[in-house]
């Protein structure tokens, strides 16, 4: 790894924080494959496995790995989805409709986010890296979080060495971001919000995504997408339920989505041109 890459890696590491108390972490060099990041507040040691910091909140680590019938505690639901995501990595990457959907979604997203070579970006819920390379190619540094370790490994494997040197992949929960506040110039989260298991979880995720975004005065921009509910999708489709493996979904009307984000995001523009998704852009309130 070149010296500038080491410097950037340390800069990205300095943005990490304990997901439980928000205190800075230290101990891992950002390069070796194994290690620990230790919280200076609570003292909890978070493992780094295969180069991936595992920064899940303690309540999620302690939740049972599965639940019956798709109900139960939020963290247990998330653990069940995590297992499903890990198991479905190959299936997700071979999803032709999703790849075709990305053709208009990615240019629209890039147009608004206005990515520049000096910005730092967070991709919240990167999955297997459907959009990651497009972001990494345009920014100075990128942190990608997802709670599926297998998805993170797949996303990292898709990057060239040059792009991989600019990206830090972290296993984390979108509702408990292990990141400092006001740290990023750009934040994006796509096809993630609709899979959070409760209304409270969706609200916390939006609050967390905006917490780590810089204020409007400093140029911060955010984009996110979410499942859409309305004609023609409301004719015969389920508004909410579970995909294969117990992955929850919730389709929002524009009124529901705008009410969800209003306390945190000043929406500047949105579109439903992508048919089954809303895509919105805005700034921190």
TORMIVO-818108 format. One record per residue: residue in one letter; x, y negated, z of N, C-alpha, C, O in turn. Coordinates in steps of 0.1 Angstrom, whole numbers, padded with zeros to 4 digits, always signed. Atoms other than C-alpha are relative to their C-alpha. Last residue first. Layout:
aXYZXYZXYZXYZ
...
This chain:
x+0009+0010-0005-0321-0199+0084+0008-0008+0011+0003-0017+0017
x+0003-0001-0014-0294-0180+0066-0008-0012+0005-0005-0023+0002
x-0011+0005-0009-0296-0183+0028-0005+0003+0015-0016+0005+0018
x+0002+0011-0009-0316-0166+0001+0012-0003+0008+0023+0001+0006
x-0013+0007-0003-0320-0140-0026-0003-0012+0009-0014-0018+0008
x+0001+0014-0005-0348-0115-0031+0014-0005+0003+0023+0003+0006
x-0014+0005-0001-0352-0083-0051-0001-0014+0004-0007-0022-0003
x-0002+0015+0000-0386-0066-0047+0015-0002+0001+0022+0006+0008
x-0008+0007-0010-0386-0030-0058-0002-0015-0001-0004-0020-0012
x+0002-0007-0013-0409-0006-0077+0008-0006+0011+0008-0001+0022
x+0012-0008-0001-0413-0029-0107-0002+0006+0014-0011+0002+0021
x-0005-0013-0001-0378-0043-0112-0011+0010+0004-0008+0022+0006
x-0002-0005+0014-0394-0075-0124+0005+0014+0000+0004+0021-0010
x+0004-0014+0000-0406-0079-0088+0001+0005-0014-0006+0015-0018
x+0006-0005+0012-0386-0111-0084-0005+0014+0003+0000+0022+0011
x+0003-0014+0000-0375-0134-0056-0006+0005-0013-0011-0003-0020
x+0006-0006+0012-0360-0168-0052-0002+0015+0002+0005+0021+0010
x-0001+0010+0011-0348-0192-0026-0006+0005-0012-0011-0003-0021
x+0000-0006+0013-0358-0172+0005+0000-0011-0011-0009-0020-0010
x+0008+0010+0008-0348-0190+0037+0001+0006-0014+0011+0004-0021
x-0005+0003+0014-0337-0159+0057-0009-0010-0006-0021-0009-0006
x-0014-0002+0001-0339-0151+0095+0005-0006-0014+0017-0010-0015
x-0007+0006-0011-0374-0159+0108+0016+0000-0002+0023-0007+0006
x+0002+0015-0002-0389-0155+0073+0008-0005+0012+0013-0016+0012
x-0013+0007+0001-0374-0120+0066-0001-0015+0004+0009-0021+0007
x-0011-0007-0006-0403-0099+0079+0013-0008+0000+0020-0009+0010
x+0001+0003-0014-0430-0124+0069+0011+0007+0008+0016+0001+0018
x-0003+0014-0003-0417-0124+0034-0002-0003+0014+0006-0011+0020
x-0014+0002+0001-0417-0086+0033+0004-0014+0003+0014-0016+0010
x-0007-0007-0010-0452-0082+0045+0015-0003+0000+0021-0005+0011
x+0003+0007-0012-0466-0109+0022+0007+0006+0012+0012+0000+0021
x-0009+0011-0001-0447-0094-0007-0003-0008+0013+0006-0014+0019
x+0006+0010+0008-0464-0061+0000+0010-0012+0001+0018-0013+0010
x+0005+0013-0005-0440-0036+0015-0008-0008-0011-0004-0007-0022
x+0001+0009+0011-0434+0001+0008-0007-0013+0005-0018-0012+0010
x+0011+0009-0002-0421+0022+0037+0000-0010-0012+0010-0017-0014
x+0001+0011+0009-0399+0052+0034-0012-0008+0004-0022-0003+0009
x+0012+0008+0000-0386+0078+0058+0000-0010-0011+0011-0014-0016
x-0004+0014+0002-0360+0104+0049-0012-0008-0001-0020-0007-0010
x+0004+0009-0011-0372+0137+0064+0004-0014-0001+0004-0021+0009
x-0010+0001-0011-0351+0160+0042-0004-0008+0012+0003-0010+0021
x-0006-0013-0003-0371+0153+0011+0010-0002+0011+0018-0011+0011
x-0006-0007+0011-0389+0119+0012+0006+0013+0005+0005+0016+0017
x-0014-0005-0001-0410+0108+0041+0003+0007-0013-0004+0014-0019
x-0001-0014-0002-0441+0086+0044+0014+0005+0001+0022-0003+0006
x-0011-0004-0009-0453+0051+0037-0001+0015+0002-0011+0022+0001
x-0006+0012-0006-0474+0033+0012+0011+0003+0009+0021-0004+0009
x+0001+0002-0015-0481+0065-0007+0007-0013+0004+0017-0017-0001
x-0013-0002-0008-0487+0063-0044-0002-0002+0015-0012-0008+0019
x-0004-0014-0001-0520+0069-0062+0013+0002+0008+0016+0014+0011
x+0010-0009+0006-0526+0033-0074+0005+0015+0001+0011+0019-0009
x+0010-0003-0010-0505+0012-0051-0011+0009-0005-0019+0013+0003
x-0006-0010-0009-0476+0013-0076-0010+0004+0011-0009+0015+0016
x+0007-0013+0001-0496-0004-0103+0005+0010+0010-0001+0021+0010
x+0003-0006+0013-0504-0026-0085+0012-0001-0009+0019-0012-0009
x+0009+0008+0007-0488-0034-0051-0002+0006-0014+0005+0015-0018
x+0014-0006-0001-0463-0021-0026-0009-0009-0007-0011-0021-0003
x+0011+0009+0002-0426-0028-0033-0013+0008+0000-0014+0019-0005
x+0011-0006+0007-0396-0009-0019-0012-0010-0001-0015-0017+0009
x+0008-0009-0008-0369-0033-0007-0011+0006-0009-0016-0001-0018
x+0011-0006+0007-0340-0053-0022-0008+0009+0010-0002+0014+0019
x+0004-0014-0004-0315-0076-0006-0012+0004-0008-0019-0004-0014
x+0009-0006+0009-0294-0107-0014-0004+0014+0006+0004+0021+0011
x+0004-0014-0002-0276-0130+0009-0010+0004-0010-0018-0004-0016
x+0011-0005+0009-0256-0162+0004-0003+0014+0003+0006+0022+0006
x+0005-0014-0001-0233-0181+0028-0012+0003-0009-0021-0005-0009
x+0001-0007+0013-0218-0214+0014-0006+0014+0001-0005+0021-0009
x-0013-0006+0004-0204-0229+0046-0001+0009-0012+0008+0016-0016
x-0009+0011+0002-0234-0252+0051+0014+0005-0004+0022-0003-0010
x+0001+0006+0013-0257-0223+0045+0010-0011-0003+0016-0012-0014
x+0011+0009+0001-0244-0205+0076+0000-0006-0014+0010-0007-0021
x-0003+0014-0003-0220-0176+0074-0012-0009-0003-0021-0005-0011
x-0001+0008+0012-0235-0141+0074+0003-0015+0005-0002-0020+0015
x-0014-0001+0004-0229-0117+0104+0003-0009-0012+0014-0010-0017
x-0010+0004-0011-0261-0127+0121+0014-0001-0005+0021-0010-0001
x-0002+0014+0000-0280-0126+0088+0009-0005+0011+0015-0015+0010
x-0006+0004+0013-0275-0089+0083+0002-0015-0001+0013-0020-0006
x-0014-0003-0001-0282-0083+0120+0008-0004-0013+0019-0009-0012
x-0007+0009-0010-0315-0101+0120+0015+0003+0000+0023-0007+0001
x+0000+0013+0006-0326-0082+0088+0007-0010+0009+0015-0018+0005
x-0010-0001+0011-0316-0049+0104+0001-0014-0007+0012-0018-0010
x-0014+0001-0005-0334-0058+0136+0011+0000-0010+0021-0007-0010
x-0003+0014-0005-0366-0066+0118+0014-0001+0005+0020-0011+0002
x-0002+0009+0012-0364-0033+0099+0002-0014+0004+0010-0021-0003
x-0013-0002+0006-0358-0014+0131+0002-0009-0012+0013-0014-0014
x-0010+0006-0009-0388-0030+0148+0014+0002-0006+0022-0007-0006
x+0000+0015+0002-0410-0021+0119+0010-0007+0008+0016-0016+0003
x+0010+0008-0007-0399+0015+0123+0000-0014-0004+0010-0019-0010
x+0012-0008-0004-0380+0043+0104-0011-0008+0007-0023-0003+0008
x-0001+0001-0014-0356+0023+0083-0013+0004+0006-0024+0001+0001
x-0002-0013-0006-0358+0036+0048+0002+0000+0015+0004+0010+0021
x+0012-0008+0000-0374+0005+0032+0001+0014+0007-0009+0020+0010
x+0010+0005-0010-0345-0016+0043-0012+0008+0001-0017+0011+0012
x-0003-0005-0013-0320+0004+0023-0011-0003+0010-0015+0005+0018
x+0008-0013-0001-0327+0000-0014+0004+0007+0013+0006+0019+0014
x+0009-0003+0012-0301-0028-0016-0005+0014+0002+0002+0024+0003
x+0005-0013-0005-0282-0047+0012-0011+0004-0010-0021-0003-0012
x+0010-0007+0009-0260-0076+0003-0004+0013+0006+0004+0020+0012
x+0006-0012-0006-0241-0102+0024-0010+0006-0010-0018-0001-0015
x+0011-0007+0007-0218-0129+0011-0004+0012+0007+0004+0020+0013
x+0005+0010+0010-0195-0154+0028-0012+0005-0007-0021-0002-0011
x+0000-0003+0014-0190-0131+0058-0006-0011-0009-0015-0018-0005
x-0013-0005+0005-0179-0134+0094+0000+0000-0015+0011+0000-0021
x-0004+0010+0009-0207-0155+0110+0013+0003-0007+0022-0006-0010
x+0009+0009+0005-0210-0130+0139+0006-0010-0010+0018-0014-0008
x+0001+0013-0006-0184-0103+0144-0011-0009-0007-0014-0006-0019
x-0007+0011+0007-0191-0068+0131-0002-0013+0008-0012-0015+0015
x-0012+0002-0008-0201-0034+0145+0009-0011-0006+0020-0008-0009
x-0012+0002+0008-0236-0038+0130+0012-0002+0009+0012-0011+0018
x-0010+0002-0010-0263-0024+0153+0013-0002-0007+0023+0006-0005
x+0007+0008-0011-0295-0023+0132+0010-0004+0011+0006-0011+0020
x+0003+0013+0005-0275-0013+0100-0007-0009+0011-0006-0021+0011
x+0015+0001+0001-0260+0016+0119-0003-0014-0004+0002-0024+0003
x+0007+0009-0009-0223+0023+0112-0015+0000-0002-0020+0005-0012
x+0013-0007-0003-0198+0045+0094-0006-0008+0011+0000-0010+0022
x+0003-0002-0015-0172+0021+0081-0013+0007+0002-0023+0003-0004
x+0013-0007-0002-0156+0017+0046-0001+0004+0015+0008+0008+0021
x-0001-0008-0013-0129-0010+0043-0014+0006+0001-0024-0001+0002
x+0013-0004-0006-0125-0023+0007+0003+0008+0013+0011+0017+0013
x+0008+0012-0004-0098-0043-0010-0012+0003+0009-0019-0006+0013
x-0009+0008-0009-0072-0015-0013-0007-0012+0006-0003-0018+0016
x+0001-0007-0013-0100+0007-0028+0009-0008+0010+0005-0008+0022
x+0012+0004-0007-0102-0018-0057-0001+0006+0014-0006-0001+0023
x+0000+0015-0002-0066-0014-0067-0013-0005+0007-0012-0013+0016
x-0008+0003-0011-0066+0024-0061+0000-0015+0003+0001-0020+0014
x-0014-0001+0004-0096+0028-0084+0009-0004+0012+0004-0010+0022
x-0008+0012+0002-0129+0033-0066+0014+0003-0005+0020+0013-0001
x+0003+0005+0013-0152+0063-0070+0008-0013-0004+0009-0017-0015
x-0007-0007+0011-0136+0082-0042-0003-0005-0014+0005-0002-0023
x-0014+0003+0000-0146+0055-0017+0007+0007-0012+0016+0002-0018
x-0001+0014+0005-0183+0058-0025+0015-0003-0002+0019-0009-0012
x+0003+0000+0014-0182+0096-0021+0002-0013-0006+0007-0015-0017
x-0011-0006+0007-0164+0093+0012-0002+0001-0015+0007-0001-0022
x-0011+0009+0000-0190+0068+0024+0012+0006-0007+0019-0001-0015
x+0002+0010+0010-0218+0091+0013+0011-0010-0001+0015-0014-0012
x-0002-0007+0013-0204+0120+0033-0002-0010-0012+0005-0010-0022
x-0015-0001+0003-0200+0097+0063+0002+0007-0013+0012+0002-0020
x-0004-0013+0005-0237+0088+0062+0015+0001-0004+0019-0006-0013
x-0001-0010-0011-0244+0059+0085+0002+0014-0005+0003+0023+0004
x+0011-0009+0002-0234+0033+0059+0000+0010+0012+0011+0012+0017
x+0005-0008-0011-0212+0003+0060-0011+0009-0005-0019+0006-0014
x+0012-0008+0004-0191-0013+0032-0004+0009+0012+0005+0016+0018
x+0002-0010-0010-0166-0041+0041-0013+0007-0004-0024+0000-0006
x+0014-0005-0001-0154-0061+0011+0000+0011+0012+0009+0020+0012
x+0001-0011-0009-0124-0083+0005-0014+0004+0002-0023-0004+0002
x-0013-0002-0006-0112-0108-0020+0000+0012+0009+0010+0019+0009
x-0002+0007-0013-0143-0105-0042+0014+0002+0005+0021+0011+0000
x+0002+0015+0001-0152-0098-0078+0003-0007+0013+0002-0020+0013
x-0008+0006+0011-0140-0062-0085-0001-0016+0000+0008-0022-0006
x-0014+0000-0004-0152-0051-0050+0009-0007-0011+0019-0013-0008
x-0003+0010-0010-0188-0061-0058+0015-0001+0002+0021-0012+0003
x+0004+0013+0006-0191-0042-0091+0003-0011+0010+0008-0022+0006
x-0011+0004+0009-0172-0012-0075-0003-0014-0006+0007-0022-0008
x-0012+0005-0007-0197-0011-0047+0011-0005-0009+0017-0015-0006
x-0003+0014+0003-0230-0010-0066+0014-0005+0005+0018-0016+0002
x+0007+0004+0013-0238+0027-0067+0004-0014-0005+0005-0016-0017
x-0008+0010+0008-0212+0034-0040-0006-0004-0013+0001-0007-0023
x-0011-0007+0007-0225+0067-0025+0007-0010-0009+0015-0006-0018
x+0003-0014+0006-0247+0049+0000+0012+0006-0006+0023+0005+0000
x-0006-0001+0014-0236+0012+0004-0004+0014-0006-0002+0015-0018
x+0006-0012+0005-0259+0005+0034+0004+0003-0014-0004+0003-0023
x+0007-0007-0011-0250-0031+0042-0008+0012-0005-0019+0011-0010
x+0011-0008+0006-0225-0043+0017-0006+0008+0011+0000+0018+0015
x+0004-0012-0007-0205-0071+0035-0011+0007-0009-0020+0000-0014
x+0014-0004+0002-0186-0097+0015-0002+0013+0009+0007+0021+0011
x+0001-0013-0007-0155-0118+0020-0014+0004-0001-0023-0004+0002
x+0010-0002-0010-0150-0146-0006+0002+0014+0006+0007+0023+0000
x-0004+0003-0013-0119-0159-0024-0010+0004+0011-0007+0001+0023
x-0011-0008-0004-0123-0142-0058+0005-0003+0015+0013+0004+0020
x-0013+0007+0004-0158-0155-0062+0012+0007+0006+0010+0015+0016
x-0012-0005-0006-0192-0137-0061+0012-0007-0006+0014-0008-0018
x-0011+0009+0004-0221-0158-0072+0013+0003+0007+0019-0004+0015
x-0010+0000-0010-0246-0138-0052+0012-0009-0003+0019-0013+0006
x+0003+0009-0011-0273-0149-0076+0011+0000+0010+0014-0011+0015
x+0003+0014+0004-0259-0136-0108-0003-0009+0012+0002-0020+0012
x-0012+0007+0002-0244-0105-0092-0002-0015-0004+0006-0023+0001
x-0006+0002-0013-0278-0093-0080+0013-0008-0001+0015-0018+0007
x+0008+0010-0007-0294-0098-0114+0006-0003+0014+0006-0015+0018
x-0002+0013+0005-0265-0080-0131-0008-0011+0007-0003-0022+0009
x-0014+0005-0003-0267-0051-0107+0002-0014-0006+0007-0022+0001
x-0001+0004-0014-0305-0046-0108+0014-0006+0002+0014-0017+0009
x+0004+0013-0001-0308-0045-0147+0002-0006+0015+0004-0018+0017
x-0004+0008+0012-0286-0015-0153-0005-0014+0001+0003-0024-0001
x-0012+0009-0003-0291-0001-0118+0004-0009-0011+0010-0020-0008
x+0005+0011-0008-0326+0012-0127+0011-0010+0003+0009-0022+0004
x+0006+0009+0010-0309+0034-0153-0006-0012+0007-0004-0023+0001
x-0011+0006+0008-0287+0049-0126-0005-0009-0011+0001-0019-0013
x-0006+0010-0008-0317+0054-0104+0012-0006-0007+0014-0019-0006
x+0008+0012-0001-0336+0071-0131+0006-0011+0008+0005-0022+0005
x-0001+0008+0013-0306+0095-0138-0010-0013+0001-0005-0023-0003
x+0014+0006+0002-0303+0107-0102+0000-0009-0012+0004-0021-0011
x+0005-0005+0013-0270+0127-0104-0014-0005-0004-0020+0000-0013
x-0008+0004+0011-0253+0107-0077-0005+0004-0014-0001-0002-0024
x+0002+0014+0001-0282+0112-0053+0008-0005-0012+0003-0014-0020
x+0013+0003+0006-0282+0149-0058-0002-0014-0003-0007-0018-0013
x-0001-0004+0014-0245+0152-0051-0013-0003-0008-0013-0007-0019
x-0009+0009+0007-0248+0132-0019+0000+0003-0015-0001-0006-0023
x+0005+0003+0013-0279+0151-0007+0009-0009-0008+0005-0015-0018
x+0003-0012+0008-0266+0170+0023-0003-0004-0014-0002+0005-0023
x-0013-0008+0002-0249+0139+0039-0002+0012-0010+0006+0015-0018
x-0008+0007+0009-0281+0119+0033+0013+0007-0003+0018+0008-0014
x+0005-0002+0014-0302+0146+0049+0008-0008-0010+0011-0002-0021
x-0003-0013+0004-0279+0147+0080-0006+0003-0015+0001+0009-0023
x-0014+0000+0002-0281+0109+0083+0004+0014-0005+0012+0015-0015
x-0002+0006+0014-0319+0110+0079+0015+0001-0003+0019+0004-0015
x+0005-0009+0010-0321+0134+0109+0002-0005-0014+0005+0003-0023
x-0009-0011+0001-0298+0112+0129-0005+0011-0010+0003+0016-0017
x-0011+0004+0008-0319+0082+0120+0011+0011-0001+0017+0013-0011
x+0004+0001+0014-0350+0099+0132+0012-0004-0008+0013+0002-0019
x+0001-0014+0004-0333+0108+0165-0004+0000-0015+0001+0009-0022
x-0014-0005+0002-0322+0072+0169+0000+0014-0005+0008+0018-0013
x-0006+0006+0012-0358+0060+0164+0014+0005-0003+0017+0008-0015
x-0008+0012-0003-0373+0084+0189+0007-0005-0012+0011+0003-0021
x-0010+0000-0010-0398+0109+0177+0007-0013+0001+0004-0023-0006
x+0003+0010-0010-0417+0115+0145+0012-0001+0010+0023+0003+0007
x-0003+0014+0005-0407+0132+0112-0003-0010+0010-0001-0022+0007
x+0011+0007+0006-0425+0165+0121+0002-0015-0004-0007-0022-0007
x+0011-0008+0007-0400+0179+0145-0010-0010-0006-0014-0019+0001
x+0013+0001-0007-0368+0161+0153-0010+0007-0008-0009+0010-0020
x+0012-0001+0008-0331+0165+0144-0013-0001+0009-0012+0001+0021
x-0003+0001+0014-0296+0158+0156-0012+0002-0009-0011-0001-0021
x+0000-0014+0006-0307+0149+0191+0002-0001-0015-0002-0010-0021
x+0014-0004+0004-0297+0113+0201+0001+0014-0005+0011+0018-0010
x+0006-0008-0010-0264+0108+0220-0013+0006-0004-0019+0015+0003
x-0009-0011-0002-0244+0094+0191-0007+0011+0009-0005+0023+0008
x+0002-0008+0012-0273+0071+0183+0008+0013+0000+0004+0023-0004
x+0014-0006+0000-0275+0058+0218-0002+0009-0012-0009+0019-0011
x+0000-0011-0009-0237+0052+0218-0013+0007+0000-0014+0020+0001
x+0004+0003-0014-0239+0029+0188-0001+0013+0009-0004+0023+0004
x+0014-0001-0003-0221+0042+0157-0003-0004+0015+0006-0001+0023
x+0004+0010-0010-0186+0029+0149-0016+0000+0002-0022-0010+0000
x+0014-0005-0003-0170+0059+0131-0005-0009+0012-0003-0006+0023
x+0004+0003-0014-0140+0043+0115-0014+0004+0002-0023+0001-0006
x+0013+0007-0002-0133+0061+0082-0002-0003+0015-0004+0007+0022
x-0001+0014+0004-0097+0069+0072-0013-0007+0002-0014-0019-0002
x-0002+0001+0014-0103+0107+0073+0000-0015-0005-0005-0017-0016
x-0002-0013+0006-0116+0103+0108+0001-0001-0015-0008-0006-0021
x-0002+0002+0014-0112+0072+0129+0003+0013-0006+0013+0019-0003
x-0010-0008+0009-0126+0078+0163+0000-0006-0014-0009-0011-0019
x+0007-0005+0012-0143+0051+0185+0010+0007-0009+0021+0002-0012
x-0010-0003+0011-0128+0047+0220-0008+0006-0011-0014+0017-0010
x+0003-0012+0008-0152+0031+0246+0010+0001-0012+0013-0009-0019
x-0010-0010+0000-0135+0007+0269-0002+0012-0008+0006+0021-0009
x+0005-0012-0007-0166-0014+0276+0010+0012+0001+0008+0021+0008
x+0010+0003-0010-0150-0047+0268-0004+0012+0008+0000+0014+0020
x-0007+0007-0011-0117-0043+0249-0010-0003+0011-0005-0007+0022
x+0007+0012-0004-0134-0017+0227+0007-0006+0012+0009+0000+0022
x+0004+0001-0014-0109+0009+0214-0006-0014+0003-0001-0024-0001
x+0002+0014-0003-0104+0019+0178-0007-0001+0013-0017+0005+0016
x+0011+0004-0008-0090+0054+0174+0000-0016+0000+0010-0022-0001
x-0004+0009-0011-0068+0073+0150-0012-0004+0008-0022+0003+0008
x+0006-0003-0013-0067+0094+0119+0004-0010+0011+0015-0016+0010
x+0013-0007+0002-0061+0087+0082-0007+0003+0013-0020+0004+0013
x-0001-0014-0003-0034+0061+0087-0014+0006+0000-0024+0000+0002
x-0006-0007+0011-0039+0027+0070+0000+0015+0002-0003+0023-0007
x+0007+0002+0012-0061+0005+0091+0005+0007-0012+0000+0006-0023
x-0007+0008+0009-0036+0003+0119-0007-0003-0013-0002-0011-0021
x-0002-0007+0012-0060+0016+0146+0007-0010-0010+0004-0022-0010
x-0007-0013-0002-0057+0003+0182+0003+0007-0013+0013+0014-0014
x-0015+0000+0004-0080-0027+0185+0005+0015+0002-0002+0023+0008
x-0006-0013-0001-0117-0036+0187+0015+0000-0003+0019-0009-0011
x-0009-0004+0010-0134-0069+0194+0007+0013+0003+0007+0018+0014
x-0014+0004-0002-0163-0071+0218+0009+0005-0011+0006+0016-0017
x-0004+0010+0008-0199-0070+0205+0015-0004+0002+0020-0014-0004
x-0002+0013-0008-0213-0051+0234+0006-0011-0008+0008-0022-0002
x+0008+0001-0012-0228-0019+0219+0001-0013+0007-0008-0018+0013
x+0014+0001+0003-0217-0020+0183-0009-0002+0012-0020-0005+0011
x+0007-0011-0007-0181-0028+0194-0015-0001-0003-0020-0012-0001
x+0003+0002-0014-0166-0052+0169-0008+0012+0005-0013+0019-0002
x+0007-0011-0006-0149-0052+0135-0002-0003+0015+0006-0010+0021
x+0014+0003+0000-0140-0085+0118-0008+0010+0007-0020+0008+0010
x+0003+0010-0010-0103-0082+0128-0015-0004+0000-0019-0010+0010
x+0001-0007-0013-0102-0049+0108-0003-0010+0011-0010-0007+0020
x+0013-0007+0000-0110-0069+0076-0002+0007+0014-0013+0007+0020
x+0010+0010+0000-0081-0093+0082-0014+0006+0001-0022+0002+0009
x+0000+0005-0014-0058-0064+0090-0011-0010+0002-0017-0011+0012
x+0005-0011-0008-0067-0047+0057-0001-0005+0015-0011-0002+0021
x+0014+0000+0002-0061-0080+0039-0007+0010+0009-0017+0008+0015
x+0005+0013-0007-0026-0083+0053-0015+0000-0001-0022-0004+0009
x-0001-0002-0014-0019-0046+0044-0005-0012+0007-0013-0011+0017
x+0011-0010-0004-0032-0052+0009+0000+0002+0015-0010+0003+0021
x+0012+0007+0000-0009-0083+0005-0012+0009+0004-0021+0004+0011
x+0001+0009-0011+0021-0061+0016-0013-0009+0000-0019-0009+0011
x-0008+0012+0001+0014-0034-0009-0002-0009+0012-0012-0008+0019
x+0009+0012+0000+0000+0000+0000+0009-0012+0000+0019-0013+0008
